[in-house]
Amino acid sequence: GFWNFNASWACPRIFTRMKQLMMVNRKKIVDELLPRNRFGCHFRLVQFDDAEFIVDLRNHEKLSRHINATNIKIDEQVDWLKDYKIREEKGEDFYIISLQEDKTTRLGLNRIYNTSAKKFEFGSWVYSPDARSNMAVLGDLFTKSLAYEELNFDTCMFSSRKKNKRVLWYGKSFNPTLVGEDESNYHFELSYDNFKAQRDKLLKMFGIEQ
């Protein structure tokens, strides 16, 4: 009869469908919230005309020492962005660019990716040397706040290069849990409560109202 269905077949399909709906809903939320001015910056999702900025930034002599190498060809970066836009549309990946409030001067990049029901990875975090010293921190705080408070994640995963002492110190200031390491990196998980506690301290220090 109707109730004699194969649960082992149905449950995975139901779970997959629920996950798909959740991801699509996250895309709708992001589209409603971005572009947005916050913390003295303008935030939006990256577009194809950002490709040159991304390539220049990620191949900057000083900055590239602690991030993954990027192909220097702009057309290949555009191809990568085309694949990214598919993931963005599915609600799986959100690549956010920070600009000055004039909406033209690009400052840096932040990314929410490798998403699951409750966890996300934060990365692709790189800012122009010309940006004010606190802009990278504000971009980090904005992006993680978006993930936790608007997209309903409860855990952030991130990695820090062992040799990048400043970024490692900053990441540890949020009191994350060390969950692993390899030859070059430490891997952490950060709860929302620990993030919020340090975020609020930093914003107060910067004199920024939430």
C-alpha positions as CSV (number, residue, x, y, z in Angstrom):
1,G,0.0,0.0,0.0
2,F,0.9,3.7,0.2
3,W,2.9,3.4,3.4
4,N,4.9,0.4,2.3
5,F,7.7,2.5,0.7
6,N,11.4,1.8,0.8
7,A,12.6,4.2,3.6
8,S,16.3,3.5,2.8
9,W,15.6,4.9,-0.7
10,A,13.3,7.8,0.3
11,C,15.2,9.3,3.2
12,P,18.4,10.2,1.3
13,R,16.3,11.7,-1.5
14,I,14.2,13.8,1.0
15,F,17.4,14.9,2.8
16,T,19.0,15.9,-0.5
17,R,15.9,17.9,-1.5
18,M,15.8,19.7,1.8
19,K,19.4,20.6,1.5
20,Q,18.8,22.0,-2.0
21,L,15.9,24.1,-0.8
22,M,18.0,25.4,2.1
23,M,20.9,26.4,-0.3
24,V,18.5,28.2,-2.7
25,N,17.0,30.0,0.3
26,R,20.5,31.2,1.3
27,K,21.0,32.6,-2.2
28,K,17.8,34.5,-1.9
29,I,18.8,35.9,1.5
30,V,22.2,37.0,0.1
31,D,20.5,38.7,-2.9
32,E,18.3,40.6,-0.6
33,L,21.2,41.8,1.6
34,L,23.8,42.6,-1.0
35,P,25.0,45.1,-2.2
36,R,25.2,46.8,1.2
37,N,27.1,49.5,3.0
38,R,28.4,48.4,6.4
39,F,31.3,49.3,8.7
40,G,32.3,52.1,6.3
41,C,32.7,49.7,3.3
42,H,30.5,48.7,0.4
43,F,30.1,44.9,0.0
44,R,28.7,43.0,-3.0
45,L,29.2,39.7,-4.7
46,V,32.1,39.5,-7.2
47,Q,31.3,40.0,-10.9
48,F,33.2,39.1,-14.0
49,D,34.7,42.6,-14.3
50,D,36.4,42.0,-10.9
51,A,38.7,39.4,-12.5
52,E,41.6,41.7,-13.1
53,F,41.5,43.0,-9.5
54,I,41.4,39.4,-8.2
55,V,44.4,38.4,-10.3
56,D,46.4,41.4,-9.4
57,L,45.7,41.1,-5.7
58,R,46.3,37.4,-5.5
59,N,49.6,37.6,-7.4
60,H,50.9,40.6,-5.4
61,E,54.5,39.9,-4.5
62,K,54.0,40.4,-0.8
63,L,50.5,39.1,-0.4
64,S,50.9,35.9,-2.4
65,R,53.4,34.4,0.0
66,H,50.6,33.1,2.2
67,I,47.8,32.3,-0.2
68,N,47.2,29.7,-2.9
69,A,48.7,30.6,-6.3
70,T,46.4,32.1,-8.9
71,N,46.9,31.8,-12.6
72,I,48.0,35.2,-13.9
73,K,45.8,35.1,-17.0
74,I,42.7,37.2,-16.6
75,D,40.7,35.1,-19.0
76,E,41.3,32.0,-16.9
77,Q,40.1,33.9,-13.8
78,V,36.9,34.8,-15.8
79,D,36.5,31.1,-16.5
80,W,36.9,30.3,-12.8
81,L,34.3,32.9,-12.0
82,K,31.8,31.4,-14.5
83,D,32.1,28.1,-12.6
84,Y,31.8,30.0,-9.3
85,K,28.6,31.7,-10.4
86,I,27.0,28.3,-10.9
87,R,27.8,27.4,-7.2
88,E,26.6,30.9,-6.1
89,E,23.3,30.4,-7.9
90,K,22.9,27.1,-6.0
91,G,23.7,28.8,-2.7
92,E,26.9,26.9,-2.1
93,D,29.5,29.6,-2.5
94,F,29.5,33.4,-1.9
95,Y,32.5,35.4,-3.0
96,I,32.3,38.9,-1.6
97,I,34.3,41.9,-2.6
98,S,34.8,44.9,-0.4
99,L,35.0,48.4,-1.8
100,Q,35.2,51.9,-0.5
101,E,31.8,53.6,0.0
102,D,32.3,55.3,-3.4
103,K,31.5,51.8,-4.8
104,T,34.4,52.0,-7.3
105,T,37.6,51.6,-5.3
106,R,38.2,47.9,-4.7
107,L,39.7,47.0,-1.4
108,G,39.7,43.2,-0.8
109,L,38.0,39.8,-1.0
110,N,36.2,37.4,1.4
111,R,34.5,34.1,0.7
112,I,32.0,31.7,2.2
113,Y,32.3,28.3,0.7
114,N,32.4,24.5,1.3
115,T,29.0,25.0,2.9
116,S,26.9,22.3,4.6
117,A,23.7,22.5,6.7
118,K,25.4,24.2,9.7
119,K,29.1,24.7,8.7
120,F,30.9,27.0,6.3
121,E,34.5,27.7,5.4
122,F,35.9,31.2,5.4
123,G,38.7,32.0,3.1
124,S,40.0,33.8,0.0
125,W,40.7,36.6,2.5
126,V,43.1,39.1,0.9
127,Y,43.1,42.9,0.9
128,S,45.0,45.5,-1.0
129,P,48.1,47.0,0.7
130,D,46.4,50.4,-0.1
131,A,43.4,49.6,2.1
132,R,43.3,51.1,5.6
133,S,44.8,48.8,8.2
134,N,41.4,47.8,9.7
135,M,39.6,47.2,6.4
136,A,40.6,43.5,6.2
137,V,39.3,42.9,9.8
138,L,36.1,44.7,9.0
139,G,35.6,42.6,5.9
140,D,36.2,39.4,7.9
141,L,33.7,40.5,10.6
142,F,31.1,41.5,8.0
143,T,31.4,38.2,6.0
144,K,31.3,36.0,9.1
145,S,28.4,37.9,10.6
146,L,26.5,37.4,7.4
147,A,27.2,33.7,7.5
148,Y,26.2,33.2,11.1
149,E,23.4,35.7,11.6
150,E,21.7,35.8,8.2
151,L,22.5,32.4,6.7
152,N,22.0,30.4,9.9
153,F,25.4,28.7,10.1
154,D,26.7,27.9,13.6
155,T,30.3,26.9,12.9
156,C,33.1,28.5,10.8
157,M,36.0,26.5,9.5
158,F,39.2,28.3,8.6
159,S,42.9,27.6,8.1
160,S,45.9,29.7,8.8
161,R,49.4,29.4,7.4
162,K,51.9,28.6,10.2
163,K,54.3,31.2,8.9
164,N,51.7,33.9,8.7
165,K,52.1,35.0,12.3
166,R,49.9,38.1,12.2
167,V,46.9,36.3,10.6
168,L,47.4,33.3,12.9
169,W,47.4,35.6,16.0
170,Y,44.3,37.3,14.7
171,G,42.5,34.0,14.2
172,K,43.4,32.7,17.6
173,S,42.1,35.9,19.2
174,F,38.6,34.5,18.6
175,N,39.3,31.4,20.7
176,P,38.7,28.8,18.0
177,T,39.2,25.1,18.4
178,L,42.2,23.6,16.7
179,V,40.9,20.5,14.8
180,G,44.0,19.6,12.8
181,E,47.2,20.6,11.1
182,D,49.5,19.8,8.2
183,E,53.0,20.8,7.3
184,S,52.0,24.3,6.4
185,N,48.6,25.1,8.0
186,Y,46.6,25.0,11.2
187,H,42.9,24.1,10.8
188,F,40.3,25.6,13.1
189,E,36.6,25.6,13.9
190,L,35.0,28.7,15.4
191,S,31.6,28.8,17.2
192,Y,29.2,31.7,16.8
193,D,29.4,32.6,20.5
194,N,33.2,32.9,20.4
195,F,33.1,34.9,17.2
196,K,30.4,37.3,18.5
197,A,32.3,38.0,21.7
198,Q,35.5,39.0,19.9
199,R,33.7,40.8,17.1
200,D,31.9,43.0,19.6
201,K,35.2,43.8,21.3
202,L,36.8,44.8,18.0
203,L,33.9,46.9,16.8
204,K,33.9,48.8,20.1
205,M,37.7,49.3,19.8
206,F,37.2,50.7,16.3
207,G,34.4,53.0,17.6
208,I,31.9,51.3,15.2
209,E,28.2,50.8,16.1
210,Q,26.7,47.6,15.1
